[in-house]
């Protein structure tokens, strides 16, 4: 785990006056992204299908209690990305209440693991409903406002599994690969309207989803995650650690910022070198 995460790696108030919407913000990477954007001045609409008990990393407060000066803040909203009408309604309301939606970050995701022969129809359908169709719902609704306005940024958090085969993760990997290519295609279509679309592809990250993969009783990262596992054709992590959610959030913040104003259609792998890219 990181020994030190800079609190202010970018200029204070960098996103002042901008509105961002983050899906899957109830925990893990989504909560870290919401906190990072708010800390730099954005007003963040933090959405999840269940925001009860959600917390922002590094605090003891729920999102509705968090306000980061000088201009940022986090407003929680319940939103299920698989519900097209609900997604459109929340995004339309965000634009109406705040004047614009400047940044969309697609983080909502689920993981169902099993060999292909044992995957159920429901596992496959549910995985794509959240990880792929959910990205489509949110991105389509956001892009319509952004293109009309002539500016905006969409960042999809996919996975390094989108670019390398994984045993027991066919549905997840395929859904993330589809979300990655969808985001790039959207970026190509919207580029002339001033809208940038990029992907962050994390590797193993210390979240509830990651810990669910560890053997029962493991409080520490299993050695196979760091060192690799030949039986599953999995390489290790050259940097020798898994990511913290904040590591992924920093990559998202960069791509959403004006520092990345000439970057679009790109996938940034944040996996400690695990995919050897």
C-alpha positions as CSV (number, residue, x, y, z in Angstrom):
1,X,0.0,0.0,0.0
2,X,1.2,3.6,-0.6
3,X,3.1,5.1,2.2
4,X,2.1,8.6,1.2
5,X,-0.5,10.0,-1.1
6,X,-0.1,13.8,-1.8
7,X,-3.1,15.7,-0.6
8,X,-2.8,18.5,-3.2
9,X,-0.9,17.2,-6.3
10,X,-2.8,19.7,-8.5
11,X,-3.7,23.3,-8.1
12,X,-6.2,24.1,-5.4
13,X,-9.6,25.0,-6.9
14,X,-8.6,23.5,-10.3
15,X,-12.2,22.4,-10.9
16,X,-13.9,25.5,-9.3
17,X,-17.2,26.3,-11.0
18,X,-17.5,22.9,-12.6
19,X,-20.0,20.2,-12.0
20,X,-19.1,16.5,-12.1
21,X,-21.3,13.4,-11.9
22,X,-19.7,10.1,-10.7
23,X,-21.5,6.8,-10.9
24,X,-20.7,4.0,-8.4
25,X,-19.6,6.6,-5.9
26,X,-20.9,4.8,-2.8
27,X,-17.6,3.2,-2.0
28,X,-14.2,2.2,-3.4
29,X,-12.8,3.9,-6.5
30,X,-16.0,5.9,-7.1
31,X,-16.0,7.4,-3.6
32,X,-12.3,8.3,-4.1
33,X,-13.0,9.9,-7.4
34,X,-15.8,12.0,-5.9
35,X,-13.6,13.1,-3.0
36,X,-10.7,14.0,-5.3
37,X,-12.8,16.1,-7.6
38,X,-14.5,17.9,-4.7
39,X,-11.2,18.6,-3.0
40,X,-10.1,20.5,-6.1
41,X,-13.2,22.6,-6.3
42,X,-15.8,20.7,-8.3
43,X,-19.4,20.2,-7.2
44,X,-19.8,16.5,-7.4
45,X,-23.1,14.6,-7.8
46,X,-22.2,11.3,-6.3
47,X,-24.5,8.6,-7.5
48,X,-25.0,4.9,-6.6
49,X,-27.9,2.6,-6.5
50,X,-27.5,2.5,-2.7
51,X,-25.8,5.5,-1.0
52,X,-26.7,4.4,2.5
53,X,-23.6,4.3,4.7
54,X,-21.4,5.6,1.9
55,X,-18.3,7.3,3.0
56,X,-15.7,9.5,1.4
57,X,-12.1,8.2,1.7
58,X,-10.1,9.8,4.5
59,X,-13.1,11.0,6.4
60,X,-15.6,9.8,8.9
61,X,-18.5,11.6,7.2
62,X,-21.0,10.5,4.7
63,X,-21.0,12.3,1.3
64,X,-23.8,14.7,2.2
65,X,-21.6,16.0,5.1
66,X,-18.5,16.6,3.0
67,X,-17.8,20.0,1.6
68,X,-14.3,20.9,0.4
69,X,-13.4,24.6,0.1
70,X,-13.2,26.8,-1.7
71,X,-16.0,25.8,-4.1
72,X,-16.4,22.0,-4.0
73,X,-18.9,19.8,-2.4
74,X,-20.5,16.4,-2.8
75,X,-24.2,15.8,-3.2
76,X,-25.4,12.2,-3.0
77,X,-28.1,10.9,-5.4
78,X,-29.5,7.5,-5.7
79,X,-29.3,6.3,-9.3
80,X,-29.2,2.8,-10.8
81,X,-27.2,3.0,-14.0
82,X,-29.2,0.0,-15.5
83,X,-32.3,2.2,-15.4
84,X,-32.1,4.4,-18.6
85,X,-35.0,6.7,-17.6
86,X,-33.6,7.3,-14.1
87,X,-30.1,8.1,-15.5
88,X,-31.5,10.6,-18.0
89,X,-33.6,12.2,-15.3
90,X,-30.7,12.6,-12.8
91,X,-28.4,14.0,-15.5
92,X,-31.1,16.4,-16.9
93,X,-31.8,17.6,-13.3
94,X,-28.1,18.1,-12.7
95,X,-27.8,20.3,-15.8
96,X,-31.0,22.2,-14.9
97,X,-29.9,22.8,-11.3
98,X,-26.2,23.6,-11.9
99,X,-26.3,25.1,-15.4
100,X,-24.1,22.4,-17.0
101,X,-22.5,19.0,-16.6
102,X,-18.8,19.4,-17.2
103,X,-17.4,16.0,-16.2
104,X,-18.9,12.5,-16.1
105,X,-17.0,9.6,-14.5
106,X,-18.4,6.1,-15.1
107,X,-17.2,3.9,-12.2
108,X,-20.2,1.7,-11.4
109,X,-19.4,-1.9,-11.8
110,X,-20.0,-5.5,-10.6
111,X,-17.9,-8.7,-10.7
112,X,-19.3,-12.2,-11.2
113,X,-16.5,-14.8,-11.3
114,X,-16.8,-18.3,-12.7
115,X,-15.4,-20.4,-15.6
116,X,-17.4,-19.8,-18.7
117,X,-19.0,-23.3,-18.6
118,X,-20.4,-22.4,-15.2
119,X,-21.5,-18.8,-15.9
120,X,-25.3,-18.4,-15.7
121,X,-27.4,-16.3,-18.0
122,X,-28.2,-14.0,-15.1
123,X,-24.5,-13.5,-14.3
124,X,-23.7,-12.6,-17.9
125,X,-26.7,-10.3,-18.3
126,X,-26.3,-8.5,-14.9
127,X,-22.6,-7.9,-15.6
128,X,-23.2,-6.3,-18.9
129,X,-26.2,-4.4,-17.6
130,X,-24.1,-2.5,-15.1
131,X,-20.6,-2.5,-16.6
132,X,-21.5,-1.8,-20.2
133,X,-25.1,-0.7,-20.7
134,X,-24.8,1.5,-17.6
135,X,-21.8,3.3,-19.2
136,X,-23.9,3.7,-22.3
137,X,-26.9,5.1,-20.4
138,X,-24.9,7.7,-18.5
139,X,-22.5,8.6,-21.4
140,X,-25.3,9.1,-23.9
141,X,-27.3,11.3,-21.6
142,X,-24.2,13.4,-20.6
143,X,-22.8,13.6,-24.1
144,X,-26.1,15.1,-25.5
145,X,-25.7,18.1,-23.1
146,X,-21.9,18.4,-23.5
147,X,-22.0,18.4,-27.3
148,X,-24.7,21.0,-27.4
149,X,-22.6,23.2,-25.1
150,X,-19.4,22.5,-26.9
151,X,-17.3,21.2,-24.0
152,X,-17.1,18.4,-21.5
153,X,-15.2,15.4,-20.4
154,X,-16.2,11.7,-19.9
155,X,-13.9,9.2,-18.2
156,X,-14.8,5.6,-18.0
157,X,-13.1,3.4,-15.3
158,X,-12.7,0.0,-17.0
159,X,-10.2,-2.6,-16.0
160,X,-6.9,-4.0,-17.1
161,X,-8.9,-7.1,-17.7
162,X,-10.3,-5.3,-20.7
163,X,-6.9,-5.8,-22.4
164,X,-5.7,-9.2,-21.2
165,X,-7.5,-12.5,-20.8
166,X,-8.3,-13.6,-17.2
167,X,-9.5,-17.1,-16.2
168,X,-12.8,-17.1,-14.4
169,X,-13.5,-13.5,-15.4
170,X,-14.8,-13.8,-18.9
171,X,-18.0,-11.8,-18.3
172,X,-16.3,-9.0,-16.4
173,X,-13.4,-8.8,-18.9
174,X,-15.7,-8.8,-21.9
175,X,-18.0,-6.2,-20.4
176,X,-15.1,-3.9,-19.5
177,X,-13.6,-4.3,-23.0
178,X,-16.9,-3.3,-24.5
179,X,-17.2,-0.3,-22.2
180,X,-13.6,0.7,-23.2
181,X,-14.3,0.6,-26.9
182,X,-17.7,2.3,-26.6
183,X,-16.0,5.2,-24.8
184,X,-13.4,5.5,-27.5
185,X,-16.1,5.4,-30.2
186,X,-18.1,8.1,-28.4
187,X,-14.9,10.2,-28.1
188,X,-14.4,10.0,-31.9
189,X,-18.0,11.1,-32.5
190,X,-17.9,14.0,-30.0
191,X,-14.4,15.3,-30.6
192,X,-15.4,18.0,-33.0
193,X,-17.9,19.2,-30.4
194,X,-15.1,19.7,-27.9
195,X,-15.9,16.7,-25.8
196,X,-13.1,14.4,-24.7
197,X,-13.6,10.8,-23.8
198,X,-10.9,8.6,-22.1
199,X,-10.6,5.4,-20.1
200,X,-8.7,4.6,-16.9
201,X,-8.0,0.8,-16.6
202,X,-7.1,-0.1,-13.1
203,X,-5.5,-3.4,-12.0
204,X,-5.8,-4.9,-8.6
205,X,-7.1,-2.2,-6.2
206,X,-7.9,-2.3,-2.5
207,X,-11.6,-2.3,-2.7
208,X,-14.5,-4.5,-1.4
209,X,-14.6,-6.1,-4.9
210,X,-10.9,-7.0,-4.8
211,X,-11.1,-8.3,-1.2
212,X,-14.0,-10.5,-2.2
213,X,-11.6,-12.4,-4.4
214,X,-9.2,-13.2,-1.5
215,X,-9.4,-16.5,0.4
216,X,-11.6,-16.3,3.5
217,X,-9.8,-14.8,6.5
218,X,-7.2,-13.0,4.5
219,X,-6.8,-9.4,5.8
220,X,-3.6,-8.8,3.8
221,X,-3.0,-9.0,0.1
222,X,-2.4,-12.7,-0.9
223,X,1.1,-13.2,-2.2
224,X,-0.3,-14.5,-5.5
225,X,-1.8,-11.1,-6.3
226,X,1.6,-9.5,-6.1
227,X,3.8,-12.3,-7.3
228,X,1.6,-13.8,-9.9
229,X,-0.1,-17.2,-10.3
230,X,1.2,-19.5,-13.1
231,X,-1.8,-21.8,-12.6
232,X,-4.1,-19.0,-13.8
233,X,-1.6,-17.5,-16.3
234,X,-1.5,-14.4,-14.3
235,X,1.6,-12.2,-14.1
236,X,2.5,-10.4,-10.9
237,X,2.7,-6.6,-10.3
238,X,6.1,-5.3,-11.0
239,X,5.7,-2.4,-8.6
240,X,5.1,-4.9,-5.8
241,X,1.9,-3.5,-4.4
242,X,-1.8,-3.2,-5.3
243,X,-3.3,0.2,-5.9
244,X,-5.3,2.3,-3.4
245,X,-8.5,3.8,-4.7
246,X,-6.9,7.2,-4.5
247,X,-4.2,6.0,-7.1
248,X,-7.0,5.5,-9.6
249,X,-8.7,8.7,-8.7
250,X,-5.6,10.7,-9.4
251,X,-5.5,9.3,-12.9
252,X,-9.1,10.2,-13.4
253,X,-8.6,13.7,-12.1
254,X,-5.7,14.2,-14.5
255,X,-7.7,13.1,-17.6
256,X,-10.7,15.3,-16.5
257,X,-8.5,18.3,-16.1
258,X,-7.3,21.0,-18.5
259,X,-3.9,19.5,-18.2
260,X,-5.2,16.7,-20.5
261,X,-7.0,19.1,-22.9
262,X,-5.3,17.4,-25.9
263,X,-5.9,13.9,-24.8
264,X,-8.9,11.9,-26.0
265,X,-9.7,8.3,-27.2
266,X,-7.0,7.0,-24.8
267,X,-6.8,4.2,-22.2
268,X,-4.5,4.8,-19.3
269,X,-3.5,1.6,-17.5
270,X,-3.0,2.1,-13.8
271,X,-2.0,-1.4,-12.6
272,X,1.6,-1.2,-11.4
273,X,2.8,-2.7,-14.6
274,X,0.8,-5.9,-14.2
275,X,-0.2,-6.1,-17.9
276,X,3.3,-5.2,-19.0
277,X,2.1,-2.3,-21.1
